[in-house]
């Protein structure tokens, strides 16, 4: 029970640490108020870099989950068959 409570409660507590402090919130542009912590972006290139990184991470996460759930290897000569079949095991 203790593990369940901690696994639910700790992520909620850690969100409070992510939010921006009052000084940083005051210095951020309207789009980022209350979200980021630190200095404001210096140019539009900063937004482009961050947005492209977010897209890359989102696409990578999508395909990671998709291929973990449905790997799709059907060939009998696939490398995973070496591990799954005992005919190759000599121990």
Secondary structure, 3 states (H helix, E strand, C coil): CHHHHHHHHHHHHHHHHHCCCHHHHHHCCHHHCCCCCCCCCCCHHHHHHHHHHHHHHHHHHHHHHHHHHCCCCCCCCCCHHHHHCHHHCCC
